[in-house]
C-alpha cells in the first residue's frame, strides 16, 4: 500500500523551510527528523501538530544544525494525515508540511489516496483516520460483494447468492459465498431453471417465474385438482368420484367399497374380522343356540361329549365332536332295568343307603366307570365350608377359610409369611425396640426394659466429661450390643493441662513449658534433662607466638594484669593476626562455650556443638554436602537462625540489592542482602571457620544493605574474616552474600 510523501514547507517571513521528513508515518513519542535549510537562524522553534480533536499541540523542535532538526510526535494526533507548522515562540510561522499520524494499537496500513487504488480484499486507514475497504479488482478472489440479484463476478454474501456462469461440471467459475473459504460449494446451471414452473412471485438466481398465482381456485372441469386445500370451493361429493381429491377418498366405482364392519352386512369388502359366508345353509337348525352367524340366530342345543355314545358324532352333516359315553355293564345297572341295554343283574333298589365308607350304593349323578367315586353328604360340606380354604372347591361348594394376610389375625390358614406363633412369650420385653411381631411392638432395650448391666455407672452424654475425669468405673455398650467397662483418670485437671487447651470440658491452666531445644538454652544451663548449647559472648582465639601480654610494654605497666607465660584473657588480638592466619587456640580460662564457629555436617553429629550447619540440599529435601553440591551450597547460623548463600561476584550496591531480592537458590526464593549488624553477627559467630570450598572467602569485604546514616550515597561493607567494617560509595563494587529469612 502506498504512503503519501510529505509536502514541502511553505516559506514564511523567514527562510526556514522543510524539504524532507523522515519517517513520513510516525507513532506517538517517535522522533521525526526534518531536513531543510536555515534552522539555526531562529530561536525557540516549535512543531505545531494538529490533533484528531481539532486542537493543536506545540512540541519543542530540537535544532541539530542549520540543515536538520527533529521533534517527538505527540499523543493525540490519532490516525491519518496531520498538518505540522514550524512556529517560533510568539507565533511567527516559518512553514508547514503534512505527516501521517499513527498509533501503537493500530494494525492496519494508512493510505491517504482514493480507495479505488486499493484491492477489494484489503482494509486500511484513510487520511481522516477512518477504516476503509478498497474497491479495486485485483484478480483471483479479489471480487466485490454482490449487490443485486443475478449479478455475476462478485462475492456472494448472506443477502445475495450470485456468481458467474460455470461449466457443466461446475468448474471454471467463481462460486461466491461465505468469503470463498474451504466450504465445498457447487456451481448452479442457470439454463436448468424453468421459469414456467415457478410462480411469478419467485425469483431464483435472477430468473423470475412466469406462472400466475391463481388464488383460491374453484374445482372445475378444467381444473379438477387445482387449488389450495385450505380454501377450495365446489368440491364434489365423495360418491361421485374414485381416488382421492383434496385428501378426501372417493367412493364411486367397484373398488370404492368400504370394509365390512357389521355382521350380516352386504356391499362391503370382506376382511379378517367379517369374512364372506354361504348363506344357503345358514339356518337356525345348523347354528348352536345362543350364537348368531351372518345375522342368523341358532336354536340347536348340542349335547356334551359325555352324553353321546362312544364312536358317534353330533353336529351339522355328521360333523362335530366324538362321543365319550360308555354304557355300563349289567352288573352296574339296577336289577330289572333295561335302560342301558341288558337287564341289570347286580344292583337292586334295596341298597339306596351307602355304607360308612361310601360303598354299596348307587351315585346317580356320576357315570359309573372305573373312577372310584364315593358318596358325599352335600349338606355337611355346605355347613362346614368355613373350614375349607378359599382356593378349594369341593362338590361345587367354594371354601371360605382365607389365608392369613395380616399380623396377629386368627381363624385363618398360616402361610410362609404369617406362620403360627406361641403368644405366651410374645411380649414387648422380648422384641427388639420398634419391631412389630404379631401385633406386639418391641421395647427392648428402653427405659422400661433396660439392657443387663454390671457394677458401675452408665457413660452418657450428660455424664461423660465428669466420669472420664474420675477414678470410678463406668460402663457403656458398643453398636453390636457388647457391654464394655472403663475407668476415668482423676489427673485430668486444669493444672495438668497446658494453658488454653480444652480436654473433656476442662481448659488447661498449666504454663509449664515444653521440652526446650538445646539451642534455645545458654551453654552450661540445664533445664530438666536438656543442657543448653547456645554460645554467648563469642571470643576470638590467640596465637602466642605473635602476641602474649605478660609484662610492660613501653610506658604501659602491668598493674592489675596477671603476668606469666600462660595465655590469659588479655592475650587476644584481632583476627587479621598480622596476616599470619587465624589464631588456633583458646585463651586459658575460656571454655568452648564462649567460642563460636565450627560446622555440623548435613547429618548432624551426636554432639551437635558447632554453630554452623551444612543445609545444602540436592532436590530441596534430601541433604547433600556443600563440598559436593556447589549449586545449592548453604550454611545456617544456629544462633541467629539466618541461612547464608554461597558467595556471589563483585557488584555495585544497587545491583547487589536486586540480585538477592530476585535470587532463587537452594530451592528457596526469599533471599535478601544482610544488614551491617547481621554481617557483624556472622563474623562474631565464626563464619570464618566455615570451609571456603563452594561457600565464601571470609577475608573478602561484603556489601551490607545498611546505608550510612549521614550519606545517601554511601553504604556499609564488612570484612567477614577480620571483623572490620567501613563505608564506601554505593557505586563501588564489593562481593555479595545473601541471607534468609
C-alpha positions in Angstrom: 0.0 0.0 0.0 1.4 3.4 -1.0 2.0 6.1 1.6 1.8 9.8 1.0 5.1 11.7 0.6 5.4 14.7 2.9 4.7 18.0 1.2 7.4 20.7 1.1 7.2 23.5 3.5 5.6 26.8 2.6 8.1 29.5 3.1 7.1 32.2 5.6 8.6 35.5 6.5 11.9 33.8 7.2 13.9 31.5 5.0 13.4 28.3 7.1 11.8 25.5 5.1 11.4 21.8 5.2 12.4 19.8 2.1 12.1 16.3 3.6 10.8 14.4 6.7 11.7 11.0 7.9 9.8 8.9 8.7 6.6 10.1 6.9 4.4 8.0 9.2 5.1 8.3 13.0 3.6 6.9 16.2 3.4 8.9 19.5 6.8 9.6 21.0 8.5 8.6 17.8 11.3 11.1 16.7 10.7 12.7 13.3 13.8 14.2 11.6 13.4 17.2 9.3 15.8 18.2 6.5 15.7 21.7 5.2 17.6 25.0 5.5 18.3 27.8 7.9 17.1 26.0 11.1 19.8 27.8 13.0 18.5 31.2 12.0 15.7 31.4 14.6 15.4 30.7 18.3 13.0 28.5 20.2 11.3 26.9 17.3 8.3 24.5 17.8 6.5 22.0 15.7 2.8 22.7 16.0 0.9 19.4 15.3 -2.8 19.2 14.5 -4.6 16.7 16.8 -7.5 14.5 16.0 -9.9 16.5 18.1 -9.3 19.7 16.1 -6.8 21.3 18.6 -3.0 21.7 18.2 -0.1 20.9 20.3 3.4 22.6 20.3 6.4 20.4 20.8 9.9 21.7 21.0 11.9 21.5 17.7 15.4 20.4 18.5 17.8 22.0 16.1 20.7 19.7 15.2 22.4 22.0 12.7 21.4 24.6 10.1 20.0 21.9 7.7 18.4 19.4 10.2 16.1 19.3 13.2 13.8 16.9 15.0 10.8 16.6 17.2 8.8 13.9 19.0 5.3 13.0 17.7 2.9 13.9 20.5 0.0 11.9 21.9 -3.5 12.7 20.5 -2.6 13.0 16.8 -4.7 9.9 16.2 -4.7 8.2 12.8 -4.4 9.8 9.3 -2.8 12.8 7.7 -2.0 15.7 10.0 -0.7 19.2 9.4 2.5 20.4 11.1 3.6 24.0 11.3 7.1 25.3 12.2 6.5 28.3 14.5 8.6 30.4 16.8 7.8 31.3 20.3 5.4 34.2 19.9 3.5 32.6 17.0 5.5 33.5 13.9 5.1 30.8 11.3 8.0 29.7 9.1 6.5 26.9 7.0 4.3 23.9 7.2 4.1 20.3 6.0 2.0 17.1 6.4 2.8 13.9 8.2 0.9 10.6 8.5 0.0 10.1 12.2 -0.1 6.5 13.6 -0.9 4.8 16.9 0.7 1.9 18.7 -2.5 0.0 18.8 -3.1 0.4 15.0 -2.6 -2.8 13.0 -3.9 -1.5 9.6 -1.9 0.3 6.9 -2.5 4.0 6.4 -3.3 5.2 2.9 -4.5 8.7 2.0 -5.3 8.2 -1.6 -8.5 7.1 -3.3 -9.9 3.6 -2.2 -10.3 2.7 -5.9 -6.5 2.1 -5.9 -6.8 -0.5 -3.1 -7.8 -4.1 -3.7 -11.3 -5.0 -2.6 -10.0 -7.6 -0.2 -7.8 -5.0 1.7 -8.7 -2.8 4.7 -6.9 0.4 5.5 -7.0 3.7 7.4 -7.7 6.8 5.2 -6.4 10.3 5.7 -9.2 11.1 8.1 -8.3 8.2 10.3 -11.4 6.1 9.3 -11.3 2.4 8.4 -12.0 1.8 4.6 -12.1 -1.2 2.3 -10.6 -1.0 -1.2 -12.8 -1.3 -4.3 -10.2 -2.3 -6.9 -10.5 -5.7 -8.5 -7.1 -7.3 -8.2 -7.7 -10.7 -9.9 -8.2 -14.1 -8.3 -10.7 -13.9 -5.5 -10.5 -10.1 -5.2 -14.1 -9.5 -6.3 -16.6 -7.0 -4.8 -19.6 -8.2 -2.8 -22.7 -8.9 -4.8 -25.2 -6.0 -4.5 -28.1 -7.2 -6.8 -29.8 -10.4 -7.6 -28.3 -12.4 -10.5 -25.1 -10.3 -10.5 -22.0 -12.2 -11.7 -18.3 -12.0 -10.9 -19.0 -10.8 -7.4 -18.6 -12.2 -3.9 -21.8 -13.7 -2.7 -23.0 -12.6 0.8 -25.8 -13.5 3.1 -28.2 -11.4 1.1 -27.1 -12.1 -2.5 -26.1 -15.6 -3.6 -24.6 -15.0 -7.0 -21.8 -16.0 -9.3 -20.7 -16.0 -13.0 -21.7 -18.8 -15.4 -20.0 -22.1 -14.8 -19.1 -25.1 -17.0 -21.3 -28.1 -16.9 -19.0 -29.9 -14.4 -19.2 -26.9 -12.1 -15.6 -25.8 -12.9 -14.2 -22.6 -14.4 -16.3 -20.3 -12.3 -16.3 -18.3 -9.2 -18.5 -20.0 -6.6 -19.2 -17.0 -4.5 -20.4 -17.2 -0.9 -19.1 -17.1 2.6 -15.8 -15.3 1.6 -14.8 -18.2 -0.5 -13.4 -20.4 2.3 -13.0 -24.1 2.4 -16.7 -24.8 2.3 -17.4 -27.2 -0.7 -19.8 -25.0 -2.6 -21.2 -26.0 -6.0 -22.0 -24.0 -9.1 -25.6 -23.8 -10.4 -26.5 -24.3 -14.1 -28.9 -21.4 -14.8 -30.1 -23.0 -18.0 -31.9 -25.7 -15.9 -34.1 -23.2 -14.1 -37.6 -23.4 -15.8 -39.3 -20.2 -15.1 -42.6 -21.6 -16.5 -42.8 -23.9 -13.4 -42.2 -21.1 -10.9 -44.8 -18.7 -9.5 -44.4 -15.2 -10.8 -43.7 -14.1 -7.2 -40.5 -16.1 -7.1 -37.0 -15.2 -8.4 -34.3 -17.8 -8.3 -30.7 -16.6 -9.1 -32.0 -13.8 -11.2 -34.7 -15.9 -13.1 -38.3 -14.8 -12.3 -41.2 -17.3 -12.6 -44.0 -16.8 -15.1 -46.7 -19.0 -13.6 -49.6 -16.8 -12.5 -50.9 -17.2 -8.9 -54.5 -18.4 -9.3 -55.5 -17.6 -5.8 -58.4 -19.7 -4.3 -59.3 -21.8 -7.3 -62.7 -23.5 -7.7 -62.9 -27.1 -8.8 -64.0 -27.2 -12.4 -63.8 -29.5 -15.3 -60.6 -27.7 -16.5 -59.0 -27.8 -13.0 -60.4 -30.9 -11.3 -57.5 -31.0 -8.9 -56.3 -27.4 -8.8 -56.5 -25.0 -5.9 -55.4 -24.8 -2.3 -56.8 -27.4 0.2 -57.4 -24.8 2.8 -59.7 -22.6 0.6 -61.4 -24.7 -2.1 -64.9 -24.2 -3.4 -67.1 -26.6 -5.5 -65.7 -29.9 -4.2 -67.9 -32.8 -5.5 -69.4 -35.4 -3.2 -67.2 -38.4 -2.5 -69.7 -40.7 -4.1 -69.2 -39.0 -7.5 -65.5 -39.9 -8.0 -63.0 -42.6 -7.3 -59.5 -42.0 -5.9 -58.6 -39.0 -3.6 -59.5 -35.4 -4.2 -58.1 -32.8 -1.8 -57.3 -35.6 0.8 -60.8 -36.9 0.6 -61.1 -40.5 -0.8 -64.0 -41.0 -3.3 -66.5 -43.8 -3.0 -67.6 -44.2 -6.7 -66.6 -47.3 -8.6 -66.3 -51.0 -7.6 -63.1 -50.6 -5.7 -64.5 -47.8 -3.6 -66.4 -50.2 -1.1 -65.6 -49.8 2.5 -64.5 -52.7 4.7 -67.3 -54.7 6.4 -67.8 -53.6 9.9 -71.0 -55.4 11.0 -72.3 -59.0 11.0 -74.6 -59.7 8.0 -73.7 -56.5 6.1 -73.6 -56.5 2.3 -72.0 -54.3 -0.3 -68.7 -54.1 1.7 -65.3 -55.7 1.4 -64.9 -58.9 3.4 -62.0 -58.7 5.9 -60.4 -60.9 8.5 -63.0 -59.9 11.1 -66.0 -60.2 8.8 -65.5 -62.9 6.2 -67.9 -63.8 3.4 -70.4 -66.7 4.2 -72.5 -69.1 2.1 -76.0 -68.3 3.4 -77.7 -71.3 1.6 -77.0 -73.5 4.7 -77.1 -70.6 7.2 -80.3 -71.8 9.0 -81.2 -71.7 12.7 -81.1 -75.6 12.8 -77.4 -75.5 11.9 -76.4 -73.0 14.5 -76.0 -73.6 18.2 -78.5 -71.9 20.3 -77.3 -68.5 21.6 -74.9 -68.0 18.7 -75.6 -65.6 15.7 -73.8 -66.2 12.4 -74.3 -63.8 9.5 -77.4 -62.5 11.1 -79.0 -66.0 11.7 -79.6 -66.9 15.4 -79.1 -70.6 16.1 -81.6 -72.9 18.0 -79.7 -76.1 18.3 -78.7 -77.4 21.7 -75.8 -79.7 21.3 -75.1 -82.4 23.9 -71.8 -82.6 25.7 -69.3 -85.3 24.6 -70.0 -87.3 27.8 -73.7 -87.7 26.7 -73.0 -89.2 23.3 -72.1 -92.8 22.9 -68.5 -93.6 22.2 -67.9 -93.8 18.4 -70.8 -91.5 17.5 -70.6 -87.8 16.5 -73.0 -84.9 16.6 -73.3 -81.7 14.7 -74.3 -80.5 11.3 -74.0 -83.0 8.4 -72.4 -85.6 10.7 -69.5 -83.3 11.8 -68.7 -82.4 15.3 -67.3 -83.9 18.5 -67.0 -87.6 19.0 -68.9 -89.0 22.0 -67.2 -90.4 25.0 -70.2 -92.0 26.8 -69.6 -95.7 27.7 -72.6 -97.9 28.5 -72.5 -99.6 31.9 -72.4 -103.4 32.2 -75.3 -105.3 33.5 -73.6 -105.7 36.8 -73.7 -101.9 37.3 -77.4 -101.5 36.4 -80.3 -101.9 38.8 -81.8 -105.3 38.5 -84.8 -105.3 36.2 -83.9 -102.1 34.4 -83.1 -102.3 30.7 -82.4 -98.7 30.1 -78.7 -99.2 29.2 -79.0 -102.5 27.4 -79.2 -105.8 29.1 -81.3 -106.1 32.2 -79.3 -105.4 35.3 -78.3 -108.3 37.4 -76.4 -106.9 40.3 -77.8 -103.7 42.0 -81.2 -103.6 43.4 -83.3 -100.8 44.8 -82.8 -102.4 48.2 -79.5 -100.7 48.5 -80.2 -97.0 48.5 -78.2 -96.2 51.6 -74.4 -96.0 51.4 -72.1 -97.6 53.9 -70.0 -95.5 56.1 -67.1 -95.8 53.7 -69.3 -94.6 50.8 -69.6 -98.0 49.1 -72.5 -100.3 48.4 -74.8 -97.6 46.9 -75.5 -96.0 43.5 -74.4 -92.5 42.9 -76.8 -91.3 40.2 -75.0 -88.0 39.5 -71.9 -89.7 38.1 -71.5 -92.2 35.3 -70.2 -95.4 36.9 -66.9 -96.1 35.2 -63.5 -97.0 36.5 -63.4 -93.9 38.8 -63.7 -94.9 42.5 -66.3 -92.5 43.4 -67.7 -92.2 46.9 -70.9 -91.0 48.3 -70.7 -87.4 49.8 -73.1 -85.6 52.1 -73.5 -82.2 50.5 -75.3 -80.8 53.4 -72.2 -81.5 55.6 -69.9 -79.8 53.1 -72.1 -76.7 52.9 -72.4 -76.5 56.6 -68.6 -76.7 57.1 -67.4 -74.6 54.2 -65.8 -72.2 56.7 -63.3 -75.0 57.3 -62.4 -75.2 53.5 -59.7 -72.9 52.1 -60.9 -70.3 49.6 -58.7 -71.8 47.0 -60.6 -75.2 47.1 -64.0 -76.1 45.6 -65.5 -79.4 46.9 -68.6 -80.8 45.0 -69.4 -77.3 43.9 -69.0 -75.8 47.4 -66.3 -73.0 47.5 -64.4 -72.8 50.8 -64.4 -69.6 52.8 -61.4 -70.2 55.0 -58.8 -67.5 53.9 -55.0 -67.5 54.2 -53.6 -65.2 56.9 -52.7 -61.8 55.4 -52.4 -59.6 58.4 -50.3 -59.6 61.6 -51.9 -61.0 64.7 -55.0 -62.4 62.9 -56.7 -65.7 64.0 -59.1 -68.0 62.2 -57.1 -68.1 59.0 -54.6 -70.5 57.4 -51.0 -69.8 58.3 -48.5 -69.3 55.4 -44.8 -68.9 54.9 -45.2 -65.2 55.7 -47.7 -65.5 58.5 -46.7 -68.6 60.5 -48.2 -69.7 63.8 -46.7 -68.2 66.9 -46.8 -69.0 70.6 -48.0 -65.8 72.1 -47.0 -66.8 75.6 -43.5 -65.2 75.2 -44.6 -62.6 72.7 -44.1 -59.5 74.8 -42.6 -56.1 74.3 -39.7 -57.1 76.6 -38.8 -59.9 74.2 -38.9 -58.0 71.0 -36.3 -55.5 69.6 -37.2 -51.9 70.1 -39.6 -50.6 67.3 -40.0 -54.1 65.7 -43.6 -55.4 65.4 -44.3 -59.1 65.6 -47.9 -60.5 65.7 -49.1 -57.1 66.7 -46.7 -56.6 69.5 -44.3 -53.7 69.3 -40.9 -54.3 70.9 -39.4 -52.1 73.6 -36.1 -53.8 74.3 -33.8 -52.0 75.2 -35.6 -48.9 76.5 -36.1 -47.1 79.8 -38.8 -49.6 80.6 -36.8 -52.7 79.5 -33.1 -52.0 80.0 -30.0 -53.8 79.0 -28.5 -56.0 81.6 -25.6 -54.1 83.1 -23.0 -54.6 85.8 -21.4 -52.5 88.6 -20.6 -49.1 87.5 -22.4 -46.0 86.2 -23.6 -45.6 82.6 -21.4 -43.4 80.4 -24.0 -41.0 78.9 -23.7 -37.7 77.1 -24.6 -35.8 80.2 -22.1 -37.6 82.4 -19.3 -38.3 80.0 -17.0 -35.4 81.0 -17.4 -36.0 84.7 -17.0 -39.7 84.6 -13.9 -39.7 82.3 -12.2 -37.4 84.8 -12.8 -39.6 87.9 -11.3 -42.9 89.0 -14.8 -44.5 89.2 -15.7 -47.5 87.0 -18.2 -46.8 84.2 -19.9 -49.0 81.6 -21.0 -48.5 78.0 -22.3 -50.6 75.2 -20.9 -50.9 71.6 -23.0 -50.8 68.5 -23.2 -54.6 68.4 -24.6 -54.7 72.0 -21.4 -55.7 73.7 -21.1 -54.3 77.2 -17.8 -52.6 78.0 -16.4 -51.1 81.2 -13.7 -48.4 81.8 -12.2 -46.2 84.4 -11.5 -42.5 84.1 -8.4 -40.6 85.2 -8.6 -38.2 88.1 -5.4 -36.5 86.9 -7.3 -34.8 84.1 -7.4 -31.5 85.8 -6.8 -27.9 84.6 -3.4 -27.7 86.4 -2.3 -30.8 84.5 -3.4 -29.5 81.1 -1.4 -26.9 79.0 -2.7 -23.4 79.2 -5.6 -22.7 76.8 -6.0 -26.4 75.8 -9.6 -27.8 76.2 -9.8 -31.5 77.1 -13.2 -33.1 78.0 -14.7 -29.8 79.0 -11.7 -28.6 81.1 -9.5 -25.8 79.9 -5.9 -26.1 80.9 -4.2 -23.6 83.1 -0.6 -25.0 83.3 2.1 -22.7 82.0 4.9 -25.3 82.3 6.9 -25.1 79.1 7.6 -27.9 76.7 11.0 -29.6 76.5 13.2 -26.8 75.2 15.6 -27.0 72.2 19.2 -27.1 73.5 20.0 -24.2 71.1 17.3 -22.1 73.0 19.3 -22.5 76.3 22.6 -20.8 77.0 25.6 -23.3 77.1 26.1 -24.6 80.6 22.4 -24.1 81.6 20.3 -27.2 82.2 16.5 -27.3 82.2 15.1 -30.6 83.1 17.1 -33.1 81.2 18.2 -30.6 78.4 21.6 -28.9 78.6 21.9 -25.7 76.6 24.2 -25.3 73.6 23.7 -21.6 72.8 27.1 -20.0 72.8 27.4 -16.4 74.2 30.0 -13.7 74.4 31.8 -15.2 71.5 35.6 -14.9 71.9 38.4 -15.0 69.4 41.4 -17.1 69.9 45.1 -16.2 70.3 48.4 -17.1 68.7 51.1 -16.8 71.4 53.9 -16.7 69.0 52.6 -13.4 67.7 51.3 -11.8 70.9 51.3 -12.8 74.6 51.0 -9.9 77.1 53.0 -10.9 80.1 54.7 -7.7 81.0 55.1 -4.0 80.5 55.2 -2.6 77.0 56.9 0.7 76.8 55.2 3.1 79.2 52.3 0.6 79.8 52.8 -1.1 83.0 51.5 -4.4 84.3 49.5 -3.1 87.2 46.4 -5.3 87.6 47.5 -7.6 84.9 48.4 -11.2 85.6 51.9 -11.9 84.3 53.5 -15.2 83.4 53.9 -17.4 80.4 50.3 -18.8 80.4 47.8 -17.4 78.0 45.3 -15.2 79.8 42.3 -13.1 79.0 44.5 -10.1 78.0 46.3 -12.2 75.4 43.9 -11.5 72.5 44.5 -9.9 69.1 42.4 -9.0 66.1 41.6 -11.7 63.5 43.9 -10.1 61.0 46.6 -11.6 63.2 49.3 -9.8 61.3 48.3 -11.7 58.2 49.5 -14.9 59.8 46.2 -16.7 59.7 43.5 -17.3 62.3 44.7 -17.9 65.9 44.5 -21.6 66.7 43.9 -21.9 70.4 41.7 -20.6 73.2 42.8 -18.3 75.9 43.4 -20.0 79.3 40.2 -19.8 81.4 37.9 -19.6 78.4 35.8 -22.7 77.6 34.4 -23.9 74.2 31.1 -22.4 75.4 32.3 -18.9 74.7 34.0 -19.6 71.3 31.7 -19.7 68.2 32.3 -21.4 64.9 32.6 -25.0 63.6 30.4 -26.8 61.2 27.9 -29.7 61.6 27.6 -31.9 58.5 24.2 -32.4 56.8 23.5 -35.3 59.1 24.5 -33.7 62.4 26.8 -35.5 64.7 25.6 -36.7 68.1 27.4 -33.9 69.9 25.8 -31.1 67.9 28.1 -28.4 69.5 29.1 -26.4 66.5 27.4 -23.1 65.5 27.1 -23.7 61.7 25.1 -26.5 60.0 25.5 -27.5 56.4 21.9 -27.2 55.0 22.8 -27.8 51.3 20.2 -29.9 49.5 20.1 -32.0 46.4 16.4 -31.5 45.4 15.0 -29.4 48.2 14.6 -32.2 50.7 17.5 -34.7 50.5 20.6 -33.4 52.3 23.9 -33.3 50.5 27.2 -31.8 51.4 28.3 -28.3 50.3 31.6 -29.6 49.1 29.9 -31.9 46.6 26.9 -29.7 45.6 28.2 -26.3 44.8 25.0 -25.1 43.2 23.0 -25.3 46.4 25.8 -24.7 49.0 24.2 -23.1 52.1 25.0 -22.9 55.8 22.7 -22.0 58.7 23.8 -20.0 61.8 22.1 -22.0 64.6 22.3 -18.9 67.0 20.6 -16.3 64.7 18.8 -18.9 62.5 19.9 -17.0 59.4 20.7 -19.1 56.3 23.6 -17.9 54.2 24.0 -18.5 50.4 27.3 -19.0 48.7 29.4 -16.0 47.6 28.4 -14.1 44.5 30.7 -12.0 42.4 31.5 -8.3 42.9 28.8 -5.8 42.0 27.6 -2.3 43.0 25.3 -1.7 45.9 22.0 -1.3 43.9 22.8 -4.3 41.8 23.5 -6.3 45.0 20.1 -5.4 46.5 18.3 -6.5 43.3 20.4 -9.7 42.9 19.5 -11.0 46.4 15.8 -10.0 46.0 15.4 -11.9 42.8 17.5 -14.9 43.8 16.1 -18.4 43.7 18.7 -20.6 45.4 18.7 -24.0 47.2 15.0 -24.3 46.2 14.1 -21.1 48.1 13.3 -17.6 46.9 13.0 -15.4 50.0 16.7 -14.2 50.0 17.8 -10.6 50.8 21.0 -8.6 51.3 22.1 -8.8 55.0 22.2 -5.7 57.2 25.5 -4.4 58.6 24.7 -5.9 62.1 23.8 -9.3 60.6 27.2 -9.4 58.8 28.9 -8.4 62.0 26.9 -11.1 63.8 28.0 -13.7 61.2 31.6 -12.7 61.9 31.1 -12.9 65.7 29.6 -16.4 65.3 32.7 -17.6 63.5 31.6 -17.7 59.8 35.4 -17.6 59.1 35.5 -21.2 60.4 33.2 -22.5 57.6 35.3 -24.1 54.8 35.7 -21.8 51.8 35.1 -24.6 49.3 32.0 -23.6 47.3 30.9 -21.2 50.0 32.7 -17.8 50.6 36.1 -16.4 51.3 35.7 -14.7 54.7 38.6 -12.3 54.2 36.7 -10.5 51.4 34.6 -7.4 52.0 30.9 -7.8 51.5 28.1 -5.3 50.9 25.5 -4.8 53.6 22.0 -3.4 53.0 22.6 -0.6 55.5 23.0 2.9 54.2 25.3 5.3 56.1 23.0 7.5 58.2 24.5 10.8 57.2 25.1 10.0 53.5 22.6 8.6 51.0 25.4 7.8 48.5 27.4 5.6 50.9 26.7 2.2 52.5 28.5 -0.1 55.0 30.7 -3.1 54.0 32.0 -5.8 56.3 35.1 -8.0 56.1 33.9 -11.4 57.5 37.3 -12.7 58.1 38.8 -9.8 60.1 35.6 -8.2 61.5 36.4 -4.8 60.1 33.6 -2.6 58.7 33.8 0.6 56.6 31.8 3.0 54.5 32.2 3.4 50.8 30.3 4.8 47.7 27.4 2.7 46.6 28.9 2.9 43.1 31.9 0.8 44.1 31.9 -3.0 43.7 32.2 -5.5 46.6 31.4 -9.2 47.0 27.8 -10.2 47.8 26.4 -12.9 50.1 22.6 -13.3 50.6 20.7 -14.4 53.7 17.2 -15.6 54.6 14.7 -15.2 56.2 
